[in-house]
Amino acid sequence: MPTSVIPFLASDAATTANWVAALQAALPEQRIVAFSTLSETEKKAVRIAIVANPEPAQLQQLPQLQWVHSVWAGVERLLQEAGPQAWPLVRLLDPQLAATMAEAVLAWTLYLHREMPAYARQQRQGLWQARPYRSAGSQTIGLLGLGALGAAAARSLLAAGFKVAGWSRETKQISGVRCFAGAAELPLLLAQTNILVCLLPLTAATRDLLDASMLRQLPTGASLINFARGAIVVDQDLRAALDDGHLSHAVLDVFRSEPLPAEAWQWQHPAVSVLPHCSAPTDRASAAAIVAATIRQYHADGSLPATVDRALGY
């Protein structure tokens, strides 16, 4: 395999340093460096770049760039800001990431199912009162997105005894899951869902998807978990649904602006749990091994795994 310089691009120095170390350990036959250290001569020779939410304009400085590997599953910023270039873009598909997300989905589903927010309110009130028990089998968890993350979450929820339904752009078949697809069938999923879990990619079709019309199709007292992207939910519509009690609680790990500004309403709302985009952090060692394998395969025979469909956004 020819040795080459492969830059890593991220939005901050600490992230870059950690990833460069992990990638260099996984791919010792190549030279992995921070983009900021490249000379002008080296920039002209770069064929492959590895990125984590980079400044897309930096990629424009690599005239011979042939393809890009993201160590994030979400790549919407690259698609929106990279300009007219159509480099093949490989996003991270890591079984460890799916397992971590499934763990988070189950944990926060149980948090809502066992009414932890209500017990926290009762504690603040000094109220000693057991709430009526609901079995997991009496609750339907609706999953928006049935890709690798959604499928792993579904298996975890089924194992815990929940009924699981799911929705995706195209029809999927997952054992034990009632699957819906396409815009016409989304209301069918919403109508039967007690806890809605959003795992969708952010695309032109999903931006602002969960607006007042969609949220009001959930049964009164339903809850929302958003582990996808903040821009999928219309904030003011969610707030209204929480304020009037149509929705009982929202667990939010993603926001339109991150970090969440100190003045944002979500911080203080009694029916919101705020998380700092921590539901499924990428495991650097696992991801670096996947990136290394992809680069080695590319050098061996010129092939790449499935790349992002720019029209669909994932």
C-alpha positions as CSV (number, residue, x, y, z in Angstrom):
1,M,0.0,0.0,0.0
2,P,1.4,3.4,-0.9
3,T,2.1,5.7,2.0
4,S,0.3,9.0,1.8
5,V,-0.6,11.9,4.0
6,I,-4.2,11.7,5.1
7,P,-5.5,14.8,6.9
8,F,-8.1,14.8,9.7
9,L,-10.5,17.8,9.8
10,A,-12.6,18.7,12.8
11,S,-14.0,21.9,14.3
12,D,-11.7,22.0,17.4
13,A,-8.1,21.2,18.3
14,A,-8.9,18.7,21.1
15,T,-11.1,16.6,18.9
16,T,-8.5,16.6,16.2
17,A,-5.6,15.6,18.5
18,N,-7.6,12.6,19.9
19,W,-8.7,11.4,16.5
20,V,-5.3,11.7,14.9
21,A,-3.8,9.6,17.6
22,A,-6.5,6.9,17.3
23,L,-6.4,6.8,13.5
24,Q,-2.6,6.7,13.4
25,A,-2.7,3.7,15.8
26,A,-5.2,1.9,13.6
27,L,-3.5,2.8,10.3
28,P,0.3,3.0,11.1
29,E,1.3,2.5,7.4
30,Q,-0.2,5.9,6.5
31,R,0.6,9.4,7.9
32,I,-2.4,10.8,9.7
33,V,-2.1,14.5,10.4
34,A,-4.2,17.5,11.5
35,F,-5.3,19.5,8.5
36,S,-3.8,22.6,10.1
37,T,-0.3,21.1,9.8
38,L,-0.4,20.5,6.0
39,S,1.9,22.5,3.8
40,E,0.6,23.9,0.5
41,T,2.5,21.2,-1.3
42,E,1.0,18.5,0.8
43,K,-2.6,19.9,0.3
44,K,-2.1,19.5,-3.4
45,A,-1.2,15.8,-3.0
46,V,-4.1,14.8,-0.6
47,R,-6.4,12.1,-2.1
48,I,-8.4,11.0,1.0
49,A,-9.6,13.1,4.0
50,I,-11.1,11.9,7.3
51,V,-13.5,14.3,9.0
52,A,-15.6,14.9,12.1
53,N,-18.0,17.9,11.5
54,P,-15.3,19.9,9.8
55,E,-15.4,23.4,8.3
56,P,-16.5,22.3,4.8
57,A,-14.6,25.2,3.2
58,Q,-11.3,23.6,4.2
59,L,-12.0,20.7,1.8
60,Q,-12.0,23.1,-1.0
61,Q,-8.3,23.6,-0.4
62,L,-7.6,20.0,-1.4
63,P,-7.7,20.1,-5.3
64,Q,-6.9,16.4,-5.8
65,L,-9.3,15.1,-3.1
66,Q,-11.0,11.9,-4.3
67,W,-13.2,10.9,-1.4
68,V,-14.0,11.7,2.2
69,H,-14.6,9.4,5.2
70,S,-16.7,10.8,8.1
71,V,-16.3,9.4,11.6
72,W,-19.8,10.7,12.4
73,A,-23.0,9.0,11.2
74,G,-24.6,12.4,10.6
75,V,-23.2,14.3,7.5
76,E,-25.8,16.9,6.8
77,R,-23.4,19.9,7.3
78,L,-21.0,18.5,4.8
79,L,-23.8,18.0,2.3
80,Q,-25.1,21.5,2.8
81,E,-21.9,23.5,2.8
82,A,-19.3,21.6,0.8
83,G,-20.2,23.4,-2.4
84,P,-20.6,22.0,-5.9
85,Q,-18.0,19.2,-5.5
86,A,-19.4,15.7,-5.4
87,W,-16.7,13.8,-3.7
88,P,-17.9,10.3,-2.7
89,L,-18.7,10.6,1.0
90,V,-18.5,7.5,3.3
91,R,-20.3,7.9,6.7
92,L,-19.6,5.9,9.8
93,L,-21.6,2.7,10.1
94,D,-20.3,1.2,13.4
95,P,-22.0,-1.7,15.2
96,Q,-20.7,-0.3,18.4
97,L,-22.4,3.0,17.8
98,A,-25.7,1.2,17.1
99,A,-25.3,-0.8,20.4
100,T,-24.6,2.4,22.3
101,M,-27.7,4.1,20.8
102,A,-29.9,1.1,21.6
103,E,-28.7,1.3,25.2
104,A,-29.6,4.9,25.4
105,V,-33.0,4.4,23.8
106,L,-33.9,1.6,26.3
107,A,-32.6,3.6,29.3
108,W,-34.6,6.7,28.6
109,T,-37.7,4.8,27.4
110,L,-37.6,3.1,30.8
111,Y,-37.1,6.5,32.5
112,L,-40.4,7.6,30.9
113,H,-42.2,4.3,31.2
114,R,-41.6,4.1,34.9
115,E,-42.6,7.7,35.3
116,M,-39.3,9.0,36.7
117,P,-40.2,12.7,35.9
118,A,-43.4,12.3,38.0
119,Y,-41.5,10.8,40.9
120,A,-39.0,13.6,40.8
121,R,-41.8,16.1,41.0
122,Q,-43.3,14.2,44.0
123,Q,-40.0,14.2,45.7
124,R,-39.7,18.0,45.4
125,Q,-43.3,18.2,46.9
126,G,-42.5,15.8,49.7
127,L,-45.2,13.5,48.4
128,W,-45.0,9.8,49.2
129,Q,-47.3,8.2,46.7
130,A,-46.9,5.2,44.4
131,R,-48.1,5.6,40.9
132,P,-50.2,2.9,39.1
133,Y,-47.9,0.3,37.4
134,R,-48.1,-0.1,33.7
135,S,-46.6,-3.2,32.1
136,A,-44.1,-2.8,29.3
137,G,-46.3,-4.9,27.1
138,S,-49.1,-2.3,27.4
139,Q,-46.9,0.4,25.9
140,T,-46.1,1.0,22.2
141,I,-42.7,2.6,21.4
142,G,-42.7,4.3,18.0
143,L,-39.4,4.5,16.3
144,L,-38.8,7.1,13.6
145,G,-36.0,5.6,11.5
146,L,-35.4,1.9,11.0
147,G,-31.8,2.0,9.8
148,A,-28.9,0.4,11.7
149,L,-29.6,2.5,14.8
150,G,-33.4,2.0,14.7
151,A,-33.1,-1.7,14.2
152,A,-30.7,-2.1,17.1
153,A,-33.0,0.0,19.3
154,A,-36.0,-2.1,18.3
155,R,-34.3,-5.3,19.3
156,S,-33.4,-3.8,22.7
157,L,-37.0,-2.6,23.3
158,L,-38.5,-5.9,22.3
159,A,-36.3,-7.8,24.6
160,A,-37.5,-5.5,27.5
161,G,-41.1,-6.5,26.7
162,F,-42.4,-3.3,24.9
163,K,-44.5,-3.4,21.8
164,V,-42.5,-1.7,19.0
165,A,-43.7,0.0,15.8
166,G,-41.4,1.8,13.4
167,W,-41.5,4.2,10.5
168,S,-39.1,4.7,7.6
169,R,-38.9,6.3,4.2
170,E,-39.1,2.9,2.5
171,T,-40.7,-0.3,3.7
172,K,-38.5,-2.3,6.2
173,Q,-39.1,-5.8,7.7
174,I,-37.9,-6.3,11.3
175,S,-39.1,-9.3,13.2
176,G,-41.5,-8.3,16.0
177,V,-41.9,-4.7,14.8
178,R,-44.9,-3.3,13.1
179,C,-43.4,-1.4,10.2
180,F,-44.8,1.7,8.4
181,A,-43.4,3.6,5.5
182,G,-43.9,6.8,3.6
183,A,-45.7,10.0,4.3
184,A,-49.2,8.4,4.1
185,E,-48.4,5.9,6.9
186,L,-46.7,8.2,9.4
187,P,-50.0,9.2,11.0
188,L,-50.8,5.5,11.6
189,L,-47.6,5.1,13.6
190,L,-48.2,8.3,15.6
191,A,-51.7,7.4,16.6
192,Q,-50.6,4.2,18.4
193,T,-47.4,5.5,20.0
194,N,-47.0,6.1,23.7
195,I,-43.3,7.1,23.5
196,L,-41.9,8.4,20.2
197,V,-38.2,8.0,19.6
198,C,-36.7,10.0,16.8
199,L,-33.6,8.5,15.1
200,L,-33.9,10.0,11.7
201,P,-31.2,11.6,9.7
202,L,-31.6,15.4,9.0
203,T,-32.5,15.8,5.4
204,A,-34.7,18.2,3.4
205,A,-37.6,15.7,3.9
206,T,-37.1,15.5,7.7
207,R,-36.3,19.1,8.6
208,D,-39.2,20.4,10.7
209,L,-41.0,17.1,10.3
210,L,-42.3,17.0,13.9
211,D,-44.4,20.2,13.8
212,A,-47.7,20.9,15.5
213,S,-49.6,18.8,13.0
214,M,-47.5,15.7,13.6
215,L,-47.1,16.1,17.4
216,R,-50.9,16.5,17.8
217,Q,-51.4,13.2,16.2
218,L,-49.7,11.5,19.1
219,P,-52.2,10.4,21.9
220,T,-52.7,12.8,24.7
221,G,-50.0,12.1,27.4
222,A,-47.4,10.6,25.0
223,S,-43.8,11.4,25.3
224,L,-40.9,12.3,22.9
225,I,-37.3,11.2,22.8
226,N,-35.2,13.0,20.2
227,F,-31.7,11.4,19.7
228,A,-31.5,12.5,16.0
229,R,-31.1,16.2,15.1
230,G,-32.7,19.2,16.7
231,A,-33.9,20.7,13.5
232,I,-36.3,17.8,12.9
233,V,-38.5,19.1,15.7
234,V,-40.2,22.5,15.5
235,D,-39.3,23.9,19.0
236,Q,-42.2,26.3,19.4
237,D,-44.7,23.6,18.5
238,L,-43.1,21.1,20.9
239,R,-43.2,23.7,23.7
240,A,-46.9,24.4,23.1
241,A,-47.7,20.7,23.2
242,L,-45.8,20.3,26.5
243,D,-47.4,23.5,28.0
244,D,-50.9,22.4,27.4
245,G,-50.3,18.8,28.5
246,H,-50.8,17.1,25.1
247,L,-47.3,15.7,25.6
248,S,-46.3,14.7,29.0
249,H,-42.5,14.9,28.7
250,A,-39.6,15.3,26.1
251,V,-36.1,13.9,26.5
252,L,-33.9,16.1,24.2
253,D,-30.3,15.2,23.4
254,V,-30.0,17.4,20.3
255,F,-30.9,21.0,19.5
256,R,-30.8,23.5,16.7
257,S,-28.0,25.4,18.4
258,E,-25.4,23.4,20.4
259,P,-24.3,23.9,23.1
260,L,-27.8,24.8,24.1
261,P,-27.8,28.6,24.9
262,A,-28.2,29.5,28.6
263,E,-31.4,31.4,27.8
264,A,-33.1,28.5,25.9
265,W,-36.5,27.6,27.3
266,Q,-35.7,23.9,27.4
267,W,-33.3,24.3,30.4
268,Q,-36.1,25.3,32.8
269,H,-39.2,23.6,31.4
270,P,-40.6,21.2,33.9
271,A,-41.5,18.7,31.3
272,V,-38.1,18.6,29.5
273,S,-35.0,16.5,30.2
274,V,-31.9,18.2,28.6
275,L,-29.0,16.1,27.6
276,P,-25.7,17.4,26.1
277,H,-25.7,15.4,22.8
278,C,-24.4,12.4,24.7
279,S,-26.8,9.6,23.8
280,A,-24.4,7.7,21.5
281,P,-20.9,9.0,21.4
282,T,-18.6,7.5,18.8
283,D,-16.1,5.0,20.1
284,R,-12.8,6.3,18.7
285,A,-11.1,2.9,18.7
286,S,-13.9,1.1,17.0
287,A,-14.5,3.9,14.5
288,A,-10.8,4.2,13.7
289,A,-10.6,0.5,13.0
290,I,-13.5,0.8,10.5
291,V,-12.0,3.8,8.8
292,A,-8.6,1.9,8.5
293,A,-10.3,-1.1,7.0
294,T,-12.1,1.1,4.4
295,I,-8.8,2.8,3.4
296,R,-6.9,-0.4,3.1
297,Q,-9.7,-1.9,0.9
298,Y,-9.6,1.2,-1.2
299,H,-5.9,0.9,-1.7
300,A,-6.2,-2.8,-2.5
301,D,-8.8,-2.7,-5.2
302,G,-10.2,0.8,-5.5
303,S,-13.6,0.0,-3.9
304,L,-15.6,1.9,-1.3
305,P,-18.5,0.8,0.8
306,A,-21.9,2.4,0.1
307,T,-21.5,6.2,-0.1
308,V,-23.9,8.9,0.9
309,D,-26.8,9.5,-1.6
310,R,-26.6,13.3,-1.8
311,A,-30.2,13.5,-3.0
312,L,-31.5,11.6,0.0
313,G,-29.0,13.1,2.5
314,Y,-27.7,9.9,4.0
